[in-house]
Amino acid sequence: MRTIDSSEAARMTPDELRRLARERLGEEGGGGHGDFLFNPDVRDQIVANALLPAAVLIPILDRPGGLNVLLTKRRESLRAHSGQVAFPGGRIDPDDESVEAAALREAREEIGLEPRLAEIIGRLPDYHTGSGYRIAPVVALVDGRAPVEPNPAEVDYIFEVPFAFLMDRANHRTGSREFNGRLRHYLEMPYGEHYIWGVTAGIIRVLRDRIFP
């Protein structure tokens, strides 16, 4: 895995990202990614239990100062991943025509993003979570002028992180906690007052390793 200078990602233009996405991001479903990457002893258990299909949108905003990634802080009252930093997303409904359609629908519901302002540029392999979800991460370039607003029923607030910060492995750390009496490891990427970790950090790592192999 090559190391990149953070300025390389900071200088990346939307056209360059589109080109790399065409080359390195596919229309993928299955894949060997998930919470088990740092916990190989529970790989089979996590994969077997990750049965709930879900989709998230990774919105990469085209800003005058460079590319930014939009994230949300989930409400503490939610049943799944409450209070955590996350991409807009949720379960795939039977009426959704595709995982891309599901990701766009969820983004519209959670942050008011109009689908016409989000250009799908690729998809990452499914990500299996210890909470029972099989997540399809969908990558989109979003018009930096697109209006967004958090849905207070699901989202506490919205914030942005520079794409270059998230693509720099120097900002990726390994943390650990005890879950159900066993020590579990995970990625974390603190950014100012925002604590990005777990599933969201894991998906970001997969995106980074695909864009900059």
Buried (B, 14 or more C-beta within 10 A) or exposed (E): EEEBEBEEBBEBEBEEBBEBBEEBBBEBEEBEBBBBBBBEEBBEEBBEBBEBBBBBBBBBBBBEEBBBBBBBBBBEEBEBBEEBBBBBBBBBEEEBEBBBBBBBBBBBBBBBBBBEBBBBBBBBBBBBBBBEBBBBBBBBBBBBEBEBEBBEEBBBEBBBBBBBBBBBBEBBEEBEEEEEEEEBEBBBBEBEEBBBBBBBBBBBBBBBBBBBE
